[in-house]
Amino acid sequence: MFAVERDVSGKPPDAHVAARQQQSRPLVETLRSWLEGERRKLSSKHCLAKASDYMLKRWPPFVGFLHDARLCLSNNSTERAVRDIAVGRKH
């Protein structure tokens, strides 16, 4: 999915959405199927089950990037923005 994002970087929003629909959507659907399949194999107390449940419960916000070119796949820019605040707090 990040490769798709790199390919459309700097292109118009409609190109982002089209590429995400065509290339990222099948990957997202495969990921969900895999998560659900693996989740059924695990006990509810297993750490991977908890991680899978976390992701599956937040699925609609995660797939929002497929429909909205303004949404970024990662939160790297936010992490960079708050780094100075967090580092300053430690000192």
C-alpha positions as CSV (number, residue, x, y, z in Angstrom):
1,M,0.0,0.0,0.0
2,F,2.9,2.3,0.7
3,A,4.3,1.7,-2.8
4,V,0.9,2.8,-4.2
5,E,1.1,6.0,-2.2
6,R,4.7,6.7,-3.4
7,D,3.5,6.2,-7.0
8,V,0.7,8.8,-6.7
9,S,2.6,11.3,-4.6
10,G,2.2,14.8,-6.1
11,K,-0.7,13.8,-8.4
12,P,-4.2,15.2,-8.2
13,P,-6.7,13.8,-5.5
14,D,-8.8,11.9,-8.1
15,A,-5.6,10.0,-9.2
16,H,-5.0,9.1,-5.5
17,V,-8.5,7.8,-5.0
18,A,-8.4,5.9,-8.3
19,A,-5.1,4.2,-7.5
20,R,-6.2,3.4,-4.0
21,Q,-9.4,1.8,-5.3
22,Q,-7.6,-0.1,-8.0
23,Q,-4.5,-1.2,-6.3
24,S,-4.8,-0.8,-2.5
25,R,-8.4,-2.0,-2.1
26,P,-7.6,-5.7,-3.0
27,L,-4.7,-5.6,-0.5
28,V,-7.0,-4.2,2.2
29,E,-9.6,-6.8,1.5
30,T,-7.0,-9.6,1.6
31,L,-5.7,-8.2,4.9
32,R,-9.2,-8.2,6.5
33,S,-9.8,-11.8,5.3
34,W,-6.4,-12.9,6.7
35,L,-7.0,-11.1,10.1
36,E,-10.5,-12.7,10.5
37,G,-9.2,-16.1,9.6
38,E,-6.2,-15.9,11.9
39,R,-8.4,-14.5,14.7
40,R,-10.7,-17.5,14.6
41,K,-7.6,-19.7,15.4
42,L,-6.6,-17.9,18.5
43,S,-7.9,-17.8,22.1
44,S,-9.4,-14.5,23.2
45,K,-6.5,-14.0,25.6
46,H,-3.7,-14.4,23.0
47,C,-1.8,-11.1,22.4
48,L,-2.3,-11.5,18.6
49,A,-6.0,-12.0,19.1
50,K,-6.1,-8.7,21.0
51,A,-4.2,-6.9,18.3
52,S,-6.5,-8.4,15.6
53,D,-9.6,-7.4,17.5
54,Y,-8.1,-3.8,17.9
55,M,-7.6,-3.6,14.1
56,L,-11.0,-5.1,13.2
57,K,-12.9,-2.9,15.6
58,R,-11.3,0.1,13.9
59,W,-11.7,-1.1,10.4
60,P,-14.0,1.7,9.0
61,P,-11.7,4.5,10.0
62,F,-8.7,2.5,8.6
63,V,-10.3,2.0,5.2
64,G,-11.4,5.7,5.0
65,F,-8.2,6.5,3.1
66,L,-9.5,4.4,0.1
67,H,-12.2,7.0,-0.5
68,D,-10.6,10.3,0.6
69,A,-7.4,11.5,-0.9
70,R,-6.8,13.9,2.0
71,L,-6.3,10.9,4.4
72,C,-2.8,9.6,4.8
73,L,-2.0,5.9,5.2
74,S,0.4,6.6,8.1
75,N,0.5,9.0,10.9
76,N,4.2,9.9,10.4
77,S,3.5,13.7,10.0
78,T,1.6,13.8,13.2
79,E,4.3,11.9,15.0
80,R,7.0,14.3,13.8
81,A,4.8,17.3,14.8
82,V,4.4,16.1,18.4
83,R,8.0,14.9,18.8
84,D,9.3,18.3,19.8
85,I,6.6,18.6,22.5
86,A,7.3,15.1,23.9
87,V,11.1,15.6,23.8
88,G,10.8,19.0,25.5
89,R,8.7,17.4,28.2
90,K,11.4,14.9,29.0
91,H,14.1,17.6,29.6
